[in-house]
Amino acid sequence: MAPELSLTDKHSNKGTGGATAAVQAAPLRAPIPFFRPDIGDEERAEVDKVLRSGWITSGPTTERFQRDFATAVCAPFAIAVNSCTAALHLAVEALGLRSGEAVLVPTMTFAATAEIVRYQGAIPVLVDCDPETCNIDIEDAERKIQAVKSGKLPGVPAEATVRGIIPVHVGGLMCDMARLKQFARDHRLWIVEDAAHAFPAAWRGAASKPWRRCGERTADVTCFSFYANKTITTGEGGMAVCSDEAIAQRMKLMCLHGLSHDAWGRYSGKGPWDYRIVAPGFKYNMADPLAAIGVHQVAKAERLRVRREALAAFYSDEMRDLEAVETPPINSDRIHAWHLYPIRLRLDCLRISRNEVITALKEAGIGCSVHWRPLHLHPYYRETFDWSPVDCPVASEVWERLISLPLFPSLSLEDAAAVVETLRSICRDYAR
């Protein structure tokens, strides 16, 4: 049962002039943000310790964070970087992606997943999403790869070779990795997981199978995000994990200008002062003050996930009778990270659009977001590669209905109930 709320139900405007009138009638006690990071005294003390040490670039704390994270996901190698974008870029570079080659990328994702393919001069081939999970649709990936091979995909040269696939675990619900791996084997593709939402998450092929953590040999390289609103945070930051030592060494080399020794080795007295530039690398390293936050975030990651899971279950239970709302899917063969709680509106049940519902929620003091406008609907991909809405029809339709509701560990049950009640009131007042 939901706790008693101070939210009043006074909606009376049944007109068609938009959502604003309804919202003005039901203000909340205090704004509810879309996200609030869970930063405790342990993180603050660790950052202070690092600052007092005098070592504030990549050093011993970053090394510790890498070890701790590798242990958490059962990965042999981990490279801490300044963003998930950096991790993805290092991954495709280490795997040898070259200009003119192609990579299968879900259209339902953030800019970075396809951007890093363009960094290499390669071509992102956009793939539609599964209608239930919004994860990459393997059947459409098969259609797209055949279209590339036959030279019938607009914007992709006939001679382009598809080298890899970059699945995204949308909201923290992992893809069907068995099916995805078989698809990759059939077409001789590498897999780089965009796991920006998926720590800690896990997958298994069936109830009788053991759980496998995201990053536990689930791909050639798995890349995580520690941005401010992710499941754990370092403010800005990311991590790449893999099981191939040669790939790990290449990513580590390219992470810091292609230098033969990192700063910690050169200046700590634990390595030679000299270095050699062996490749034109990047400036992607993580600094110790950020890693100081990370070592404590990773230690409490499962506790934070369990709290988000409980809030997600509360949302789903409280909204089960809302005809105008579809709640996120839950799969018994997945441990969901619950980075997001994305609902889908049934617009045929409402007289207002998704955008008007968002405006209504925000004017009631509830933060929300949309994940995402699909890549094929952005000007760059339309104009550069001739993508259009019909090329990814499921994503084109679904994104118009998506809203991500507030979900973070310190969200109170009372505030979660207020979110539901406000959404319920909007749906009731603007029902068809």
C-alpha positions as CSV (number, residue, x, y, z in Angstrom):
1,M,0.0,0.0,0.0
2,A,1.2,3.5,-0.8
3,P,1.8,5.8,2.2
4,E,-0.6,8.5,3.0
5,L,0.0,11.5,0.8
6,S,-0.5,15.2,1.1
7,L,-1.1,15.4,-2.6
8,T,-4.6,16.5,-3.2
9,D,-6.8,15.4,-6.1
10,K,-8.5,18.6,-7.2
11,H,-8.3,18.3,-11.0
12,S,-11.5,19.6,-12.5
13,N,-10.5,21.1,-15.9
14,K,-11.7,18.6,-18.6
15,G,-11.0,20.8,-21.5
16,T,-8.6,20.3,-24.4
17,G,-6.4,23.4,-23.7
18,G,-3.3,21.3,-22.7
19,A,-2.1,19.9,-19.4
20,T,-1.1,23.2,-17.6
21,A,-4.5,23.8,-16.0
22,A,-4.6,20.3,-14.5
23,V,-1.1,20.7,-13.1
24,Q,-1.8,24.0,-11.5
25,A,-4.6,22.4,-9.5
26,A,-2.3,19.8,-7.9
27,P,1.0,21.3,-6.8
28,L,3.4,19.0,-4.8
29,R,4.8,19.8,-1.4
30,A,8.4,20.1,-2.8
31,P,10.0,19.4,-6.2
32,I,11.1,15.8,-6.9
33,P,14.2,15.7,-9.0
34,F,14.7,13.2,-11.8
35,F,17.9,12.0,-10.1
36,R,20.0,12.7,-7.0
37,P,23.4,11.0,-6.6
38,D,24.1,8.9,-3.4
39,I,27.3,10.3,-2.1
40,G,28.2,9.5,1.5
41,D,30.8,10.4,4.1
42,E,33.0,7.6,2.9
43,E,33.4,9.2,-0.6
44,R,34.0,12.6,0.9
45,A,36.6,11.3,3.3
46,E,38.4,9.4,0.5
47,V,38.5,12.4,-1.8
48,D,39.9,14.5,1.0
49,K,42.5,11.9,1.6
50,V,43.5,12.0,-2.0
51,L,43.7,15.8,-2.1
52,R,45.9,15.8,1.0
53,S,48.2,13.2,-0.5
54,G,49.3,15.6,-3.3
55,W,48.7,13.0,-6.0
56,I,45.6,14.2,-7.9
57,T,46.0,12.8,-11.4
58,S,46.0,9.1,-12.4
59,G,47.7,7.2,-9.6
60,P,47.3,4.6,-6.8
61,T,43.6,5.3,-6.2
62,T,42.8,4.9,-9.9
63,E,44.7,1.6,-9.8
64,R,42.7,0.5,-6.8
65,F,39.4,1.5,-8.4
66,Q,40.3,-0.6,-11.5
67,R,41.1,-3.6,-9.4
68,D,37.9,-3.3,-7.3
69,F,35.7,-2.9,-10.4
70,A,37.4,-5.8,-12.2
71,T,36.6,-8.0,-9.2
72,A,33.0,-6.8,-9.1
73,V,32.3,-7.9,-12.6
74,C,34.7,-10.9,-12.7
75,A,36.8,-9.4,-15.5
76,P,40.5,-10.0,-15.8
77,F,41.3,-6.5,-17.0
78,A,39.9,-3.0,-16.3
79,I,40.9,0.4,-17.6
80,A,39.5,3.5,-15.8
81,V,38.8,6.5,-18.1
82,N,37.2,9.9,-18.0
83,S,33.9,8.8,-19.7
84,C,32.0,5.8,-21.2
85,T,32.5,7.5,-24.5
86,A,36.3,7.3,-24.0
87,A,35.9,3.6,-23.1
88,L,33.9,2.9,-26.2
89,H,36.4,4.7,-28.4
90,L,39.4,2.9,-27.0
91,A,37.6,-0.4,-27.5
92,V,36.8,0.0,-31.2
93,E,40.3,1.4,-31.8
94,A,41.9,-1.5,-30.0
95,L,39.7,-3.9,-32.1
96,G,41.1,-2.4,-35.3
97,L,38.1,-0.5,-36.6
98,R,39.1,1.4,-39.8
99,S,37.8,4.1,-42.0
100,G,35.1,3.0,-44.4
101,E,34.1,-0.1,-42.4
102,A,30.7,-0.4,-40.8
103,V,29.4,-1.2,-37.3
104,L,25.8,-2.2,-36.3
105,V,24.6,0.3,-33.7
106,P,21.1,0.5,-32.1
107,T,19.2,3.6,-33.1
108,M,17.7,3.7,-29.6
109,T,20.7,5.0,-27.8
110,F,22.6,8.2,-26.8
111,A,24.9,10.0,-29.3
112,A,28.2,8.4,-28.0
113,T,27.4,4.9,-29.2
114,A,27.5,5.9,-32.8
115,E,29.9,8.9,-32.4
116,I,32.8,6.7,-31.6
117,V,32.3,4.8,-34.8
118,R,32.6,8.1,-36.7
119,Y,35.7,9.0,-34.7
120,Q,37.4,6.1,-36.6
121,G,36.0,7.2,-39.9
122,A,33.7,4.2,-39.9
123,I,30.0,4.0,-40.6
124,P,27.3,3.3,-38.0
125,V,24.5,1.1,-39.5
126,L,21.5,1.9,-37.4
127,V,19.3,-1.0,-36.2
128,D,15.7,-0.8,-34.9
129,C,14.8,-1.7,-31.4
130,D,12.9,-4.7,-30.0
131,P,9.3,-3.5,-29.3
132,E,9.2,-4.9,-25.8
133,T,12.6,-4.1,-24.3
134,C,13.9,-1.3,-26.6
135,N,17.2,-3.2,-26.8
136,I,18.7,-3.9,-30.3
137,D,16.5,-6.1,-32.5
138,I,18.6,-9.0,-33.8
139,E,16.1,-9.7,-36.6
140,D,16.5,-6.1,-37.9
141,A,20.3,-6.4,-37.4
142,E,20.2,-9.4,-39.8
143,R,18.2,-7.4,-42.3
144,K,20.6,-4.5,-42.1
145,I,23.7,-6.6,-42.5
146,Q,22.2,-8.3,-45.6
147,A,21.3,-4.9,-47.0
148,V,24.9,-3.7,-46.5
149,K,26.2,-6.8,-48.2
150,S,23.9,-6.4,-51.2
151,G,24.8,-2.7,-51.5
152,K,21.1,-1.7,-50.9
153,L,21.5,0.4,-47.7
154,P,21.4,4.2,-48.5
155,G,24.4,6.1,-47.2
156,V,26.6,3.0,-46.9
157,P,29.1,2.3,-49.6
158,A,28.6,-1.1,-51.4
159,E,32.2,-2.0,-50.5
160,A,31.8,-1.5,-46.8
161,T,32.4,-4.5,-44.5
162,V,30.5,-4.8,-41.3
163,R,33.1,-5.4,-38.5
164,G,31.2,-5.3,-35.3
165,I,28.1,-4.7,-33.2
166,I,27.6,-2.4,-30.2
167,P,24.5,-3.5,-28.2
168,V,23.1,-1.2,-25.5
169,H,21.4,-2.5,-22.4
170,V,18.6,0.1,-22.3
171,G,17.7,1.2,-18.8
172,G,19.9,-1.6,-17.3
173,L,18.0,-4.6,-18.7
174,M,20.6,-6.8,-20.5
175,C,20.1,-8.0,-24.0
176,D,19.7,-11.7,-24.8
177,M,23.5,-12.3,-24.9
178,A,23.3,-15.9,-26.1
179,R,21.3,-14.8,-29.2
180,L,23.5,-11.8,-29.8
181,K,26.7,-13.8,-29.5
182,Q,25.5,-16.4,-32.0
183,F,24.6,-13.6,-34.4
184,A,28.1,-12.2,-34.0
185,R,29.7,-15.6,-34.5
186,D,27.6,-16.2,-37.7
187,H,28.8,-12.9,-39.2
188,R,32.3,-12.9,-37.7
189,L,31.7,-9.7,-35.7
190,W,33.3,-8.4,-32.5
191,I,31.0,-7.2,-29.7
192,V,31.5,-4.1,-27.7
193,E,28.9,-3.7,-25.0
194,D,27.6,-0.2,-24.3
195,A,26.9,-1.0,-20.7
196,A,26.5,2.6,-19.6
197,H,23.2,1.6,-17.8
198,A,24.1,-1.9,-16.8
199,F,26.1,-2.0,-13.6
200,P,25.5,-4.1,-11.7
201,A,23.4,-6.2,-14.1
202,A,23.5,-9.9,-15.0
203,W,22.1,-12.4,-17.5
204,R,21.6,-16.1,-17.9
205,G,20.3,-18.1,-20.8
206,A,17.8,-20.1,-18.7
207,A,16.8,-20.7,-15.1
208,S,19.1,-23.6,-14.9
209,K,22.1,-21.6,-16.0
210,P,24.5,-19.7,-13.7
211,W,24.3,-15.9,-13.6
212,R,26.9,-14.0,-15.7
213,R,27.5,-10.4,-14.7
214,C,27.6,-7.7,-17.4
215,G,31.3,-7.5,-18.2
216,E,32.0,-11.1,-17.2
217,R,33.2,-12.2,-20.6
218,T,29.9,-11.1,-22.1
219,A,31.7,-9.3,-25.0
220,D,35.1,-8.5,-26.4
221,V,35.0,-5.3,-24.5
222,T,32.3,-4.0,-22.1
223,C,32.1,-0.2,-21.3
224,F,30.5,1.4,-18.3
225,S,29.6,4.9,-17.4
226,F,30.0,6.7,-14.1
227,Y,28.4,9.9,-15.2
228,A,26.5,11.9,-12.5
229,N,23.1,10.2,-12.9
230,K,24.3,6.6,-13.5
231,T,23.9,3.7,-11.1
232,I,27.2,4.5,-9.5
233,T,29.0,7.8,-10.1
234,T,32.4,9.4,-10.1
235,G,30.9,12.7,-11.4
236,E,32.4,12.0,-14.8
237,G,34.1,8.8,-15.7
238,G,33.9,5.3,-17.2
239,M,35.5,1.9,-17.3
240,A,36.4,-0.6,-20.0
241,V,36.7,-4.3,-19.1
242,C,37.9,-7.3,-21.1
243,S,39.5,-10.7,-20.9
244,D,42.0,-10.3,-23.7
245,E,45.4,-9.0,-22.4
246,A,46.5,-7.6,-25.8
247,I,43.3,-5.6,-26.2
248,A,43.6,-4.3,-22.6
249,Q,47.2,-3.2,-23.1
250,R,46.3,-1.4,-26.3
251,M,43.5,0.5,-24.6
252,K,45.7,1.4,-21.7
253,L,48.4,2.6,-24.1
254,M,46.0,4.7,-26.1
255,C,44.3,6.1,-23.0
256,L,47.2,8.4,-22.3
257,H,48.7,9.8,-25.5
258,G,50.2,6.5,-26.6
259,L,53.0,6.9,-24.1
260,S,55.0,3.8,-23.1
261,H,54.7,4.6,-19.4
262,D,51.9,6.3,-17.5
263,A,52.4,9.3,-15.2
264,W,52.1,7.2,-12.0
265,G,55.0,5.0,-13.1
266,R,57.1,8.0,-14.3
267,Y,56.7,10.3,-11.3
268,S,56.1,8.0,-8.3
269,G,59.6,6.5,-8.4
270,K,58.2,3.1,-9.3
271,G,59.1,3.3,-13.0
272,P,61.6,4.9,-15.4
273,W,61.4,8.7,-16.0
274,D,61.7,8.2,-19.7
275,Y,58.9,7.4,-22.1
276,R,58.4,6.8,-25.8
277,I,55.4,7.8,-28.0
278,V,54.4,4.5,-29.7
279,A,51.1,5.6,-31.1
280,P,49.0,8.8,-31.5
281,G,46.8,8.2,-28.5
282,F,44.2,10.2,-26.6
283,K,43.8,12.0,-23.2
284,Y,41.2,9.7,-21.6
285,N,42.7,8.9,-18.2
286,M,40.8,9.1,-15.0
287,A,42.1,11.2,-12.1
288,D,42.5,9.9,-8.5
289,P,39.9,12.3,-6.9
290,L,37.2,10.8,-9.2
291,A,38.5,7.2,-8.5
292,A,38.3,8.0,-4.8
293,I,34.5,8.4,-5.2
294,G,34.4,5.3,-7.3
295,V,36.0,2.9,-4.9
296,H,33.2,3.5,-2.4
297,Q,30.5,3.6,-5.0
298,V,31.4,0.2,-6.4
299,A,31.5,-1.2,-2.8
300,K,27.8,-0.3,-2.3
301,A,26.6,-0.8,-5.9
302,E,24.5,-3.8,-5.1
303,R,22.8,-2.1,-2.1
304,L,21.9,0.8,-4.4
305,R,20.6,-1.5,-7.1
306,V,18.4,-3.4,-4.6
307,R,16.8,-0.1,-3.5
308,R,16.2,1.0,-7.1
309,E,14.7,-2.4,-7.7
310,A,12.3,-2.0,-4.8
311,L,11.2,1.4,-6.1
312,A,10.7,0.1,-9.6
313,A,8.5,-2.7,-8.2
314,F,6.5,-0.1,-6.2
315,Y,6.0,1.9,-9.4
316,S,4.9,-1.1,-11.4
317,D,2.5,-2.3,-8.7
318,E,1.0,1.1,-8.2
319,M,0.5,1.7,-11.9
320,R,-0.8,-1.8,-12.9
321,D,-4.3,-0.4,-13.3
322,L,-3.4,2.7,-15.3
323,E,-4.8,2.0,-18.8
324,A,-2.8,4.9,-20.3
325,V,0.6,3.6,-19.1
326,E,2.8,0.7,-20.0
327,T,5.4,-0.2,-17.3
328,P,8.8,-1.6,-18.1
329,P,9.3,-5.3,-18.8
330,I,10.9,-7.6,-16.2
331,N,12.6,-10.8,-17.3
332,S,13.3,-13.7,-14.8
333,D,16.6,-14.4,-16.6
334,R,18.0,-10.9,-16.0
335,I,19.2,-9.1,-12.9
336,H,18.0,-5.5,-13.8
337,A,20.3,-2.6,-12.9
338,W,17.3,-0.3,-12.9
339,H,19.2,2.8,-14.1
340,L,16.0,4.0,-15.6
341,Y,12.3,3.5,-15.1
342,P,10.9,4.2,-18.6
343,I,7.1,4.1,-19.0
344,R,5.3,4.2,-22.4
345,L,2.1,6.2,-22.7
346,R,-0.8,4.7,-24.7
347,L,-1.5,7.8,-26.6
348,D,-4.7,6.4,-28.0
349,C,-6.0,6.7,-24.4
350,L,-5.1,10.3,-24.0
351,R,-6.1,13.7,-25.5
352,I,-2.6,15.1,-24.9
353,S,0.8,14.2,-26.3
354,R,3.8,12.8,-24.5
355,N,5.4,16.2,-24.5
356,E,2.4,17.8,-22.8
357,V,2.4,15.0,-20.2
358,I,6.1,15.9,-19.5
359,T,5.2,19.5,-19.2
360,A,2.5,18.6,-16.8
361,L,4.8,16.6,-14.6
362,K,7.5,19.2,-14.6
363,E,5.1,22.0,-13.7
364,A,3.9,19.8,-10.8
365,G,7.5,19.7,-9.6
366,I,8.4,16.2,-10.9
367,G,11.7,15.8,-12.9
368,C,11.6,13.4,-15.8
369,S,13.4,12.7,-19.0
370,V,13.2,10.9,-22.4
371,H,15.5,8.1,-23.4
372,W,16.0,8.8,-26.3
373,R,15.2,10.5,-29.6
374,P,16.5,7.7,-31.8
375,L,19.6,8.4,-33.8
376,H,18.0,8.0,-37.2
377,L,15.7,10.9,-36.4
378,H,18.6,13.4,-35.7
379,P,19.6,15.8,-38.5
380,Y,23.2,14.5,-38.7
381,Y,22.2,11.0,-39.5
382,R,19.3,12.0,-41.8
383,E,21.5,14.4,-43.8
384,T,24.8,12.4,-43.8
385,F,23.5,8.8,-44.3
386,D,19.9,9.4,-45.6
387,W,18.2,7.7,-42.6
388,S,14.4,8.2,-42.4
389,P,11.7,7.2,-39.9
390,V,10.7,4.2,-42.0
391,D,14.1,2.7,-41.7
392,C,13.6,2.0,-37.9
393,P,9.8,2.0,-37.6
394,V,9.5,0.5,-34.1
395,A,11.9,3.1,-32.6
396,S,10.2,5.9,-34.6
397,E,6.9,5.0,-32.9
398,V,8.0,4.0,-29.4
399,W,10.1,7.1,-28.7
400,E,7.0,9.4,-29.0
401,R,5.5,7.5,-26.0
402,L,8.5,7.2,-23.7
403,I,9.0,9.0,-20.4
404,S,11.6,8.1,-17.7
405,L,10.3,8.7,-14.2
406,P,12.5,9.7,-11.2
407,L,14.4,6.6,-9.9
408,F,17.3,6.9,-7.4
409,P,18.1,5.2,-4.1
410,S,17.2,8.1,-1.8
411,L,13.8,8.6,-3.5
412,S,11.3,8.2,-0.6
413,L,8.3,5.9,-1.0
414,E,6.1,8.9,-0.3
415,D,7.7,10.8,-3.2
416,A,7.4,7.8,-5.5
417,A,3.7,7.6,-4.5
418,A,3.3,11.3,-5.3
419,V,4.8,10.7,-8.8
420,V,2.3,8.0,-9.4
421,E,-0.6,10.0,-8.1
422,T,0.3,13.0,-10.2
423,L,0.6,10.9,-13.3
424,R,-2.7,9.2,-12.5
425,S,-4.4,12.5,-12.2
426,I,-3.1,13.7,-15.5
427,C,-4.2,10.5,-17.2
428,R,-7.6,10.7,-15.7
429,D,-8.2,14.4,-16.6
430,Y,-7.1,13.9,-20.2
431,A,-8.5,10.5,-20.9
432,R,-10.2,10.0,-24.2
